[in-house]
Amino acid sequence: MTVGIERLAAYVPPWVLPIEALADARGVAREKARAGLGVEAMAVTPPCEDVVTLAANAGARLLRAAAVSPDDIGMLLVATETAVDHAKPVAILVHGLLGIRAQCRVFELKHACYAGTAALMTAADWVRAGAARRRRALVIAADVARYPLRSPGELTQGAGAVAMLVGNDAAVLQLGAETGLHAADVWDFWRPLGHREALVDGKYSVDCYLAALDGAFGAYRPREWPELGPGEAFTDRVAHLLFHAPFPKMAMKAHRRLATLDWQAARERWAAVAPRLDDAIAEAYAAQVAPGLEAVARIGNAYTASLYLCLAGLLEREGRRLGGRRLGLFSYGSGSCAEFFTGTVPGRASEATDGGLGRLLAARTEIDVPAYERAFASADAGGDPPAGFQGDFVFTGVRAERREYARVAR
């Protein structure tokens, strides 16, 4: 049975801070931000937005674009690591805002940045299990990355959401049957109860990410079908590779590791590329990885949504020419769990591959560092939408210890 993403839609907040402005304000060399991290700009949420509105706005855009009624959704999964309550899930708040029917399985998933993939795979299995009747799930990955002001992680902050309609008519991405998994109990990134900002051991987290990639891709490669020949590289079978990108240059590190592992396993290929390894990796990176990073370089880290913003950006840019081609995807969540999987862009891919991301990025309002710091300080204030707001829903504030939301009047 074919299962995968029938349609997707992205959503990013309306404010953007150029990374050079933040680097200058923090006394950081612009080159470190641009070249060292690969970041161009940071998406910033105004006080009227939080992870609930990001998720609901992405979901509303998807239902409209796909012309799907909320009554057709039988499962709603929201993946986030920036939940707003320890008990009440973001998913049920989104369920109410979107008007999805009561006969729906609804829950929130958390495993750092991996949760978006956990939600996608859970939904896909649910669709497969209901083969006798058509099932459709709405999966949303949404997050607001926050680090303390003036901390090393501040330059990688971002926010965004991607909503995916999962079902049998996979017009965007048909999921492969096999995946590779890796899990390990590590303390590379975490957010203790009571903390608004995450804690991270930066260098160790990079090492954990790469170790998880070794494990997940190492588990996947022998399962590739048809079986790889002794001189055949897996990367020859895919048009692009997409990686979780806490910052874009992390994807460069990840690609170097994956390509090296893949080529070493293909002995004939390794003999050919080893003498010119750096050049071979650079060429492969430019062709297979860099095209999927353009959007996240302009958004920053969106945690669970990061990998799927890469997917949305790539499909918007190249979806029509990728019909019939495969993609390789790597998802990592600190703590940790990782998964490597593949998907095929259907030959009929057309308007379904347009998630609206480019238009949202172009419509953003540029802000300065003082405005960003005010927004940072008033994250739970709520309020009215700013001029030109593209979303359907806003966070209006906390009353009687309950978060309240409203539909934007048009």
TORDREN-672730 format. One record per residue (C-alpha): residue number from 1; residue in three letters; y, x, z. Coordinates in steps of 0.5 Angstrom, whole numbers. Each point is the difference from the previous one (the first is absolute). Layout:
<recs>
nr=NUM; rest=Ala; Y=Y; X=X; Z=Z;
...
</recs>
This chain:
<recs>
nr=1; rest=Met; Y=0; X=0; Z=0;
nr=2; rest=Thr; Y=7; X=2; Z=-2;
nr=3; rest=Val; Y=5; X=1; Z=6;
nr=4; rest=Gly; Y=6; X=3; Z=1;
nr=5; rest=Ile; Y=8; X=-1; Z=0;
nr=6; rest=Glu; Y=2; X=-6; Z=-4;
nr=7; rest=Arg; Y=7; X=1; Z=1;
nr=8; rest=Leu; Y=5; X=4; Z=4;
nr=9; rest=Ala; Y=7; X=0; Z=2;
nr=10; rest=Ala; Y=4; X=5; Z=4;
nr=11; rest=Tyr; Y=6; X=-1; Z=4;
nr=12; rest=Val; Y=5; X=5; Z=3;
nr=13; rest=Pro; Y=6; X=-1; Z=5;
nr=14; rest=Pro; Y=7; X=-1; Z=-3;
nr=15; rest=Trp; Y=3; X=7; Z=2;
nr=16; rest=Val; Y=-1; X=7; Z=-2;
nr=17; rest=Leu; Y=2; X=7; Z=3;
nr=18; rest=Pro; Y=1; X=6; Z=-4;
nr=19; rest=Ile; Y=-5; X=5; Z=3;
nr=20; rest=Glu; Y=6; X=6; Z=-1;
nr=21; rest=Ala; Y=5; X=-4; Z=4;
nr=22; rest=Leu; Y=-5; X=0; Z=6;
nr=23; rest=Ala; Y=-2; X=7; Z=-1;
nr=24; rest=Asp; Y=7; X=2; Z=0;
nr=25; rest=Ala; Y=1; X=-4; Z=6;
nr=26; rest=Arg; Y=-5; X=3; Z=4;
nr=27; rest=Gly; Y=1; X=7; Z=-3;
nr=28; rest=Val; Y=-6; X=0; Z=-4;
nr=29; rest=Ala; Y=0; X=4; Z=-7;
nr=30; rest=Arg; Y=0; X=-5; Z=-5;
nr=31; rest=Glu; Y=-5; X=4; Z=-4;
nr=32; rest=Lys; Y=-5; X=-1; Z=6;
nr=33; rest=Ala; Y=0; X=-8; Z=-1;
nr=34; rest=Arg; Y=0; X=0; Z=-7;
nr=35; rest=Ala; Y=-5; X=6; Z=-2;
nr=36; rest=Gly; Y=-3; X=1; Z=7;
nr=37; rest=Leu; Y=-2; X=-8; Z=1;
nr=38; rest=Gly; Y=1; X=-3; Z=-7;
nr=39; rest=Val; Y=5; X=-5; Z=3;
nr=40; rest=Glu; Y=6; X=-3; Z=-4;
nr=41; rest=Ala; Y=2; X=-6; Z=4;
nr=42; rest=Met; Y=-2; X=-4; Z=6;
nr=43; rest=Ala; Y=-1; X=-7; Z=1;
nr=44; rest=Val; Y=4; X=-3; Z=6;
nr=45; rest=Thr; Y=-1; X=-7; Z=3;
nr=46; rest=Pro; Y=6; X=-4; Z=2;
nr=47; rest=Pro; Y=0; X=-4; Z=6;
nr=48; rest=Cys; Y=-2; X=-6; Z=-3;
nr=49; rest=Glu; Y=-7; X=3; Z=-2;
nr=50; rest=Asp; Y=-6; X=3; Z=3;
nr=51; rest=Val; Y=-7; X=0; Z=-2;
nr=52; rest=Val; Y=-1; X=-7; Z=0;
nr=53; rest=Thr; Y=5; X=-1; Z=-5;
nr=54; rest=Leu; Y=-2; X=5; Z=-4;
nr=55; rest=Ala; Y=-7; X=-3; Z=0;
nr=56; rest=Ala; Y=2; X=-7; Z=-1;
nr=57; rest=Asn; Y=5; X=2; Z=-6;
nr=58; rest=Ala; Y=-5; X=4; Z=-3;
nr=59; rest=Gly; Y=-5; X=-6; Z=0;
nr=60; rest=Ala; Y=5; X=-5; Z=-2;
nr=61; rest=Arg; Y=1; X=4; Z=-6;
nr=62; rest=Leu; Y=-7; X=1; Z=-2;
nr=63; rest=Leu; Y=-1; X=-7; Z=1;
nr=64; rest=Arg; Y=5; X=-2; Z=-5;
nr=65; rest=Ala; Y=-1; X=5; Z=-5;
nr=66; rest=Ala; Y=-8; X=-2; Z=0;
nr=67; rest=Ala; Y=2; X=-7; Z=0;
nr=68; rest=Val; Y=-5; X=-1; Z=6;
nr=69; rest=Ser; Y=1; X=-6; Z=5;
nr=70; rest=Pro; Y=-1; X=2; Z=7;
nr=71; rest=Asp; Y=-5; X=-5; Z=0;
nr=72; rest=Asp; Y=-5; X=5; Z=-4;
nr=73; rest=Ile; Y=0; X=5; Z=5;
nr=74; rest=Gly; Y=-6; X=0; Z=5;
nr=75; rest=Met; Y=1; X=7; Z=3;
nr=76; rest=Leu; Y=7; X=3; Z=2;
nr=77; rest=Leu; Y=-1; X=8; Z=3;
nr=78; rest=Val; Y=7; X=4; Z=2;
nr=79; rest=Ala; Y=-1; X=7; Z=1;
nr=80; rest=Thr; Y=5; X=4; Z=4;
nr=81; rest=Glu; Y=1; X=5; Z=5;
nr=82; rest=Thr; Y=7; X=-3; Z=2;
nr=83; rest=Ala; Y=-2; X=-6; Z=3;
nr=84; rest=Val; Y=5; X=-4; Z=4;
nr=85; rest=Asp; Y=-5; X=-3; Z=6;
nr=86; rest=His; Y=-6; X=3; Z=3;
nr=87; rest=Ala; Y=-3; X=-7; Z=0;
nr=88; rest=Lys; Y=3; X=-5; Z=-6;
nr=89; rest=Pro; Y=-2; X=3; Z=-6;
nr=90; rest=Val; Y=5; X=1; Z=-6;
nr=91; rest=Ala; Y=-5; X=-3; Z=-4;
nr=92; rest=Ile; Y=1; X=-7; Z=3;
nr=93; rest=Leu; Y=8; X=0; Z=0;
nr=94; rest=Val; Y=-1; X=2; Z=-8;
nr=95; rest=His; Y=-5; X=-6; Z=0;
nr=96; rest=Gly; Y=5; X=-5; Z=2;
nr=97; rest=Leu; Y=6; X=3; Z=-4;
nr=98; rest=Leu; Y=-4; X=-1; Z=-6;
nr=99; rest=Gly; Y=-2; X=-7; Z=1;
nr=100; rest=Ile; Y=-8; X=2; Z=-1;
nr=101; rest=Arg; Y=-5; X=-5; Z=2;
nr=102; rest=Ala; Y=-3; X=-1; Z=7;
nr=103; rest=Gln; Y=-7; X=1; Z=-3;
nr=104; rest=Cys; Y=1; X=8; Z=-1;
nr=105; rest=Arg; Y=-3; X=6; Z=4;
nr=106; rest=Val; Y=6; X=4; Z=2;
nr=107; rest=Phe; Y=1; X=7; Z=4;
nr=108; rest=Glu; Y=3; X=6; Z=1;
nr=109; rest=Leu; Y=-3; X=7; Z=-2;
nr=110; rest=Lys; Y=2; X=7; Z=4;
nr=111; rest=His; Y=-2; X=7; Z=-2;
nr=112; rest=Ala; Y=6; X=4; Z=-1;
nr=113; rest=Cys; Y=1; X=0; Z=-8;
nr=114; rest=Tyr; Y=-7; X=-1; Z=-1;
nr=115; rest=Ala; Y=1; X=-8; Z=2;
nr=116; rest=Gly; Y=2; X=-2; Z=-7;
nr=117; rest=Thr; Y=-6; X=3; Z=-3;
nr=118; rest=Ala; Y=-5; X=-3; Z=5;
nr=119; rest=Ala; Y=4; X=-7; Z=-1;
nr=120; rest=Leu; Y=-2; X=1; Z=-8;
nr=121; rest=Met; Y=-7; X=2; Z=1;
nr=122; rest=Thr; Y=-1; X=-6; Z=5;
nr=123; rest=Ala; Y=3; X=-5; Z=-4;
nr=124; rest=Ala; Y=-4; X=2; Z=-6;
nr=125; rest=Asp; Y=-7; X=0; Z=4;
nr=126; rest=Trp; Y=2; X=-7; Z=2;
nr=127; rest=Val; Y=2; X=-2; Z=-7;
nr=128; rest=Arg; Y=-7; X=3; Z=-2;
nr=129; rest=Ala; Y=-4; X=-4; Z=5;
nr=130; rest=Gly; Y=3; X=-7; Z=-3;
nr=131; rest=Ala; Y=-3; X=1; Z=-7;
nr=132; rest=Ala; Y=-2; X=-7; Z=0;
nr=133; rest=Arg; Y=7; X=-2; Z=0;
nr=134; rest=Arg; Y=7; X=3; Z=-2;
nr=135; rest=Arg; Y=3; X=3; Z=6;
nr=136; rest=Arg; Y=7; X=3; Z=0;
nr=137; rest=Ala; Y=3; X=5; Z=6;
nr=138; rest=Leu; Y=7; X=2; Z=1;
nr=139; rest=Val; Y=1; X=7; Z=3;
nr=140; rest=Ile; Y=6; X=3; Z=2;
nr=141; rest=Ala; Y=2; X=7; Z=2;
nr=142; rest=Ala; Y=7; X=1; Z=3;
nr=143; rest=Asp; Y=3; X=5; Z=5;
nr=144; rest=Val; Y=6; X=3; Z=2;
nr=145; rest=Ala; Y=0; X=7; Z=2;
nr=146; rest=Arg; Y=4; X=2; Z=6;
nr=147; rest=Tyr; Y=1; X=7; Z=3;
nr=148; rest=Pro; Y=5; X=2; Z=5;
nr=149; rest=Leu; Y=7; X=2; Z=-2;
nr=150; rest=Arg; Y=0; X=8; Z=-2;
nr=151; rest=Ser; Y=-7; X=1; Z=1;
nr=152; rest=Pro; Y=-4; X=3; Z=-6;
nr=153; rest=Gly; Y=-3; X=-6; Z=-2;
nr=154; rest=Glu; Y=6; X=-4; Z=-1;
nr=155; rest=Leu; Y=1; X=3; Z=-7;
nr=156; rest=Thr; Y=-6; X=-4; Z=-2;
nr=157; rest=Gln; Y=1; X=-7; Z=2;
nr=158; rest=Gly; Y=0; X=-6; Z=-4;
nr=159; rest=Ala; Y=-2; X=-7; Z=-1;
nr=160; rest=Gly; Y=-3; X=-5; Z=-5;
nr=161; rest=Ala; Y=-6; X=-5; Z=-1;
nr=162; rest=Val; Y=-5; X=-1; Z=-5;
nr=163; rest=Ala; Y=-4; X=-7; Z=-1;
nr=164; rest=Met; Y=-6; X=0; Z=-4;
nr=165; rest=Leu; Y=-4; X=-6; Z=-2;
nr=166; rest=Val; Y=-7; X=1; Z=0;
nr=167; rest=Gly; Y=-6; X=-4; Z=-4;
nr=168; rest=Asn; Y=-4; X=0; Z=-6;
nr=169; rest=Asp; Y=5; X=0; Z=-5;
nr=170; rest=Ala; Y=2; X=7; Z=1;
nr=171; rest=Ala; Y=6; X=1; Z=-5;
nr=172; rest=Val; Y=3; X=6; Z=3;
nr=173; rest=Leu; Y=-6; X=4; Z=3;
nr=174; rest=Gln; Y=-7; X=-1; Z=0;
nr=175; rest=Leu; Y=-3; X=4; Z=6;
nr=176; rest=Gly; Y=-6; X=5; Z=-1;
nr=177; rest=Ala; Y=-6; X=-2; Z=4;
nr=178; rest=Glu; Y=-1; X=7; Z=4;
nr=179; rest=Thr; Y=5; X=3; Z=5;
nr=180; rest=Gly; Y=0; X=6; Z=4;
nr=181; rest=Leu; Y=2; X=0; Z=7;
nr=182; rest=His; Y=1; X=5; Z=6;
nr=183; rest=Ala; Y=2; X=-2; Z=7;
nr=184; rest=Ala; Y=2; X=5; Z=6;
nr=185; rest=Asp; Y=3; X=-1; Z=7;
nr=186; rest=Val; Y=7; X=4; Z=0;
nr=187; rest=Trp; Y=7; X=0; Z=3;
nr=188; rest=Asp; Y=4; X=2; Z=-6;
nr=189; rest=Phe; Y=5; X=-6; Z=0;
nr=190; rest=Trp; Y=0; X=-6; Z=5;
nr=191; rest=Arg; Y=5; X=-5; Z=3;
nr=192; rest=Pro; Y=-1; X=-1; Z=7;
nr=193; rest=Leu; Y=1; X=-7; Z=3;
nr=194; rest=Gly; Y=7; X=-1; Z=2;
nr=195; rest=His; Y=2; X=5; Z=-6;
nr=196; rest=Arg; Y=5; X=-2; Z=-6;
nr=197; rest=Glu; Y=-1; X=6; Z=-3;
nr=198; rest=Ala; Y=-6; X=4; Z=-2;
nr=199; rest=Leu; Y=-3; X=7; Z=3;
nr=200; rest=Val; Y=-3; X=5; Z=-5;
nr=201; rest=Asp; Y=-2; X=7; Z=0;
nr=202; rest=Gly; Y=2; X=1; Z=-7;
nr=203; rest=Lys; Y=-4; X=6; Z=-2;
nr=204; rest=Tyr; Y=-6; X=-2; Z=3;
nr=205; rest=Ser; Y=0; X=-7; Z=-3;
nr=206; rest=Val; Y=1; X=4; Z=-7;
nr=207; rest=Asp; Y=-7; X=3; Z=2;
nr=208; rest=Cys; Y=-3; X=-6; Z=2;
nr=209; rest=Tyr; Y=2; X=-4; Z=-7;
nr=210; rest=Leu; Y=-3; X=6; Z=-4;
nr=211; rest=Ala; Y=-7; X=0; Z=4;
nr=212; rest=Ala; Y=0; X=-8; Z=-1;
nr=213; rest=Leu; Y=1; X=1; Z=-7;
nr=214; rest=Asp; Y=-6; X=6; Z=0;
nr=215; rest=Gly; Y=-4; X=-5; Z=3;
nr=216; rest=Ala; Y=1; X=-7; Z=-3;
nr=217; rest=Phe; Y=0; X=3; Z=-7;
nr=218; rest=Gly; Y=-6; X=5; Z=1;
nr=219; rest=Ala; Y=-3; X=-7; Z=2;
nr=220; rest=Tyr; Y=2; X=-3; Z=-6;
nr=221; rest=Arg; Y=-1; X=5; Z=-6;
nr=222; rest=Pro; Y=-8; X=-1; Z=1;
nr=223; rest=Arg; Y=0; X=-7; Z=-1;
nr=224; rest=Glu; Y=4; X=0; Z=-6;
nr=225; rest=Trp; Y=-3; X=-4; Z=-6;
nr=226; rest=Pro; Y=-2; X=2; Z=-5;
nr=227; rest=Glu; Y=-2; X=6; Z=4;
nr=228; rest=Leu; Y=4; X=6; Z=-2;
nr=229; rest=Gly; Y=-3; X=6; Z=-4;
nr=230; rest=Pro; Y=0; X=7; Z=3;
nr=231; rest=Gly; Y=6; X=2; Z=-4;
nr=232; rest=Glu; Y=4; X=-6; Z=1;
nr=233; rest=Ala; Y=6; X=-2; Z=4;
nr=234; rest=Phe; Y=1; X=-6; Z=3;
nr=235; rest=Thr; Y=7; X=0; Z=-1;
nr=236; rest=Asp; Y=-1; X=0; Z=-8;
nr=237; rest=Arg; Y=-2; X=-7; Z=1;
nr=238; rest=Val; Y=6; X=-3; Z=3;
nr=239; rest=Ala; Y=7; X=0; Z=-3;
nr=240; rest=His; Y=4; X=0; Z=7;
nr=241; rest=Leu; Y=-1; X=2; Z=7;
nr=242; rest=Leu; Y=4; X=-3; Z=5;
nr=243; rest=Phe; Y=0; X=2; Z=7;
nr=244; rest=His; Y=3; X=-3; Z=7;
nr=245; rest=Ala; Y=7; X=4; Z=0;
nr=246; rest=Pro; Y=3; X=0; Z=7;
nr=247; rest=Phe; Y=5; X=5; Z=-4;
nr=248; rest=Pro; Y=-1; X=1; Z=-8;
nr=249; rest=Lys; Y=-2; X=8; Z=1;
nr=250; rest=Met; Y=-6; X=-2; Z=4;
nr=251; rest=Ala; Y=-3; X=-3; Z=-6;
nr=252; rest=Met; Y=1; X=7; Z=-3;
nr=253; rest=Lys; Y=-4; X=3; Z=5;
nr=254; rest=Ala; Y=-5; X=-5; Z=0;
nr=255; rest=His; Y=-1; X=0; Z=-8;
nr=256; rest=Arg; Y=-1; X=8; Z=1;
nr=257; rest=Arg; Y=-6; X=-1; Z=5;
nr=258; rest=Leu; Y=-3; X=-6; Z=-4;
nr=259; rest=Ala; Y=0; X=4; Z=-7;
nr=260; rest=Thr; Y=-2; X=6; Z=3;
nr=261; rest=Leu; Y=-6; X=-4; Z=4;
nr=262; rest=Asp; Y=-2; X=-3; Z=-7;
nr=263; rest=Trp; Y=1; X=6; Z=-4;
nr=264; rest=Gln; Y=-4; X=4; Z=4;
nr=265; rest=Ala; Y=-6; X=-5; Z=0;
nr=266; rest=Ala; Y=0; X=0; Z=-8;
nr=267; rest=Arg; Y=-2; X=7; Z=0;
nr=268; rest=Glu; Y=2; X=1; Z=-8;
nr=269; rest=Arg; Y=7; X=-3; Z=2;
nr=270; rest=Trp; Y=1; X=5; Z=5;
nr=271; rest=Ala; Y=-2; X=6; Z=-4;
nr=272; rest=Ala; Y=5; X=-2; Z=-5;
nr=273; rest=Val; Y=6; X=-2; Z=5;
nr=274; rest=Ala; Y=-1; X=5; Z=6;
nr=275; rest=Pro; Y=4; X=6; Z=-4;
nr=276; rest=Arg; Y=6; X=-5; Z=-1;
nr=277; rest=Leu; Y=-1; X=-5; Z=6;
nr=278; rest=Asp; Y=7; X=0; Z=2;
nr=279; rest=Asp; Y=2; X=-2; Z=-7;
nr=280; rest=Ala; Y=-5; X=-5; Z=-1;
nr=281; rest=Ile; Y=1; X=-4; Z=6;
nr=282; rest=Ala; Y=8; X=0; Z=-2;
nr=283; rest=Glu; Y=-2; X=-3; Z=-7;
nr=284; rest=Ala; Y=-5; X=-5; Z=3;
nr=285; rest=Tyr; Y=5; X=-2; Z=6;
nr=286; rest=Ala; Y=6; X=-1; Z=-5;
nr=287; rest=Ala; Y=-5; X=-5; Z=-5;
nr=288; rest=Gln; Y=-4; X=-3; Z=6;
nr=289; rest=Val; Y=4; X=-1; Z=6;
nr=290; rest=Ala; Y=7; X=1; Z=-1;
nr=291; rest=Pro; Y=1; X=-6; Z=-4;
nr=292; rest=Gly; Y=-2; X=-4; Z=6;
nr=293; rest=Leu; Y=5; X=3; Z=5;
nr=294; rest=Glu; Y=7; X=-2; Z=-3;
nr=295; rest=Ala; Y=0; X=-7; Z=4;
nr=296; rest=Val; Y=-2; X=3; Z=7;
nr=297; rest=Ala; Y=5; X=6; Z=-1;
nr=298; rest=Arg; Y=6; X=-5; Z=0;
nr=299; rest=Ile; Y=-3; X=-4; Z=6;
nr=300; rest=Gly; Y=-3; X=5; Z=5;
nr=301; rest=Asn; Y=-6; X=-2; Z=4;
nr=302; rest=Ala; Y=-2; X=-7; Z=0;
nr=303; rest=Tyr; Y=-7; X=2; Z=4;
nr=304; rest=Thr; Y=-5; X=-6; Z=-2;
nr=305; rest=Ala; Y=4; X=-1; Z=-6;
nr=306; rest=Ser; Y=1; X=7; Z=-2;
nr=307; rest=Leu; Y=-6; X=0; Z=-5;
nr=308; rest=Tyr; Y=1; X=-7; Z=-3;
nr=309; rest=Leu; Y=7; X=2; Z=-1;
nr=310; rest=Cys; Y=-2; X=6; Z=-4;
nr=311; rest=Leu; Y=-5; X=-5; Z=-4;
nr=312; rest=Ala; Y=5; X=-5; Z=-1;
nr=313; rest=Gly; Y=5; X=5; Z=-3;
nr=314; rest=Leu; Y=-5; X=3; Z=-4;
nr=315; rest=Leu; Y=-2; X=-6; Z=-3;
nr=316; rest=Glu; Y=7; X=-2; Z=-2;
nr=317; rest=Arg; Y=1; X=6; Z=-3;
nr=318; rest=Glu; Y=-7; X=1; Z=-4;
nr=319; rest=Gly; Y=-4; X=-6; Z=1;
nr=320; rest=Arg; Y=0; X=-3; Z=-7;
nr=321; rest=Arg; Y=-2; X=7; Z=-3;
nr=322; rest=Leu; Y=-6; X=1; Z=6;
nr=323; rest=Gly; Y=-4; X=-6; Z=-2;
nr=324; rest=Gly; Y=-7; X=2; Z=0;
nr=325; rest=Arg; Y=1; X=6; Z=4;
nr=326; rest=Arg; Y=-2; X=2; Z=7;
nr=327; rest=Leu; Y=4; X=2; Z=6;
nr=328; rest=Gly; Y=-2; X=4; Z=6;
nr=329; rest=Leu; Y=3; X=-2; Z=7;
nr=330; rest=Phe; Y=0; X=3; Z=7;
nr=331; rest=Ser; Y=2; X=-3; Z=6;
nr=332; rest=Tyr; Y=1; X=3; Z=7;
nr=333; rest=Gly; Y=2; X=-2; Z=6;
nr=334; rest=Ser; Y=1; X=4; Z=6;
nr=335; rest=Gly; Y=-4; X=0; Z=6;
nr=336; rest=Ser; Y=-4; X=0; Z=-5;
nr=337; rest=Cys; Y=-3; X=-4; Z=-5;
nr=338; rest=Ala; Y=0; X=2; Z=-8;
nr=339; rest=Glu; Y=-3; X=-3; Z=-6;
nr=340; rest=Phe; Y=-1; X=2; Z=-7;
nr=341; rest=Phe; Y=-1; X=-5; Z=-5;
nr=342; rest=Thr; Y=1; X=-2; Z=-8;
nr=343; rest=Gly; Y=3; X=-6; Z=-4;
nr=344; rest=Thr; Y=0; X=-1; Z=-7;
nr=345; rest=Val; Y=7; X=-3; Z=-3;
nr=346; rest=Pro; Y=-3; X=-6; Z=-5;
nr=347; rest=Gly; Y=1; X=0; Z=-7;
nr=348; rest=Arg; Y=4; X=-6; Z=0;
nr=349; rest=Ala; Y=5; X=3; Z=5;
nr=350; rest=Ser; Y=7; X=-3; Z=-2;
nr=351; rest=Glu; Y=5; X=-3; Z=4;
nr=352; rest=Ala; Y=-4; X=0; Z=6;
nr=353; rest=Thr; Y=1; X=7; Z=1;
nr=354; rest=Asp; Y=7; X=-1; Z=2;
nr=355; rest=Gly; Y=1; X=-1; Z=7;
nr=356; rest=Gly; Y=8; X=0; Z=0;
nr=357; rest=Leu; Y=1; X=7; Z=3;
nr=358; rest=Gly; Y=5; X=3; Z=-5;
nr=359; rest=Arg; Y=4; X=-6; Z=0;
nr=360; rest=Leu; Y=1; X=0; Z=8;
nr=361; rest=Leu; Y=1; X=7; Z=0;
nr=362; rest=Ala; Y=6; X=0; Z=-5;
nr=363; rest=Ala; Y=3; X=-6; Z=4;
nr=364; rest=Arg; Y=0; X=4; Z=7;
nr=365; rest=Thr; Y=7; X=1; Z=3;
nr=366; rest=Glu; Y=1; X=7; Z=2;
nr=367; rest=Ile; Y=2; X=2; Z=7;
nr=368; rest=Asp; Y=3; X=6; Z=4;
nr=369; rest=Val; Y=-3; X=3; Z=6;
nr=370; rest=Pro; Y=4; X=-4; Z=5;
nr=371; rest=Ala; Y=-2; X=-6; Z=-3;
nr=372; rest=Tyr; Y=-7; X=2; Z=1;
nr=373; rest=Glu; Y=1; X=2; Z=7;
nr=374; rest=Arg; Y=2; X=-7; Z=2;
nr=375; rest=Ala; Y=-5; X=-3; Z=-4;
nr=376; rest=Phe; Y=-5; X=4; Z=4;
nr=377; rest=Ala; Y=3; X=-2; Z=7;
nr=378; rest=Ser; Y=0; X=-7; Z=-2;
nr=379; rest=Ala; Y=-7; X=-1; Z=-3;
nr=380; rest=Asp; Y=-2; X=-6; Z=5;
nr=381; rest=Ala; Y=7; X=-3; Z=-1;
nr=382; rest=Gly; Y=-1; X=-5; Z=-5;
nr=383; rest=Gly; Y=5; X=-3; Z=-4;
nr=384; rest=Asp; Y=3; X=-2; Z=-7;
nr=385; rest=Pro; Y=-2; X=3; Z=-7;
nr=386; rest=Pro; Y=4; X=5; Z=-3;
nr=387; rest=Ala; Y=4; X=-2; Z=-7;
nr=388; rest=Gly; Y=-5; X=0; Z=-5;
nr=389; rest=Phe; Y=-6; X=-1; Z=4;
nr=390; rest=Gln; Y=-6; X=-1; Z=-4;
nr=391; rest=Gly; Y=-5; X=-2; Z=5;
nr=392; rest=Asp; Y=-2; X=-7; Z=2;
nr=393; rest=Phe; Y=-1; X=1; Z=7;
nr=394; rest=Val; Y=4; X=3; Z=6;
nr=395; rest=Phe; Y=-1; X=2; Z=7;
nr=396; rest=Thr; Y=6; X=-4; Z=4;
nr=397; rest=Gly; Y=-2; X=3; Z=7;
nr=398; rest=Val; Y=-4; X=0; Z=6;
nr=399; rest=Arg; Y=1; X=-7; Z=5;
nr=400; rest=Ala; Y=-4; X=-1; Z=6;
nr=401; rest=Glu; Y=-4; X=6; Z=-2;
nr=402; rest=Arg; Y=-2; X=-3; Z=-6;
nr=403; rest=Arg; Y=2; X=3; Z=-7;
nr=404; rest=Glu; Y=3; X=-5; Z=-5;
nr=405; rest=Tyr; Y=0; X=0; Z=-7;
nr=406; rest=Ala; Y=4; X=-5; Z=-6;
nr=407; rest=Arg; Y=0; X=-1; Z=-7;
nr=408; rest=Val; Y=6; X=3; Z=-4;
nr=409; rest=Ala; Y=4; X=-6; Z=-3;
nr=410; rest=Arg; Y=1; X=1; Z=-7;
</recs>
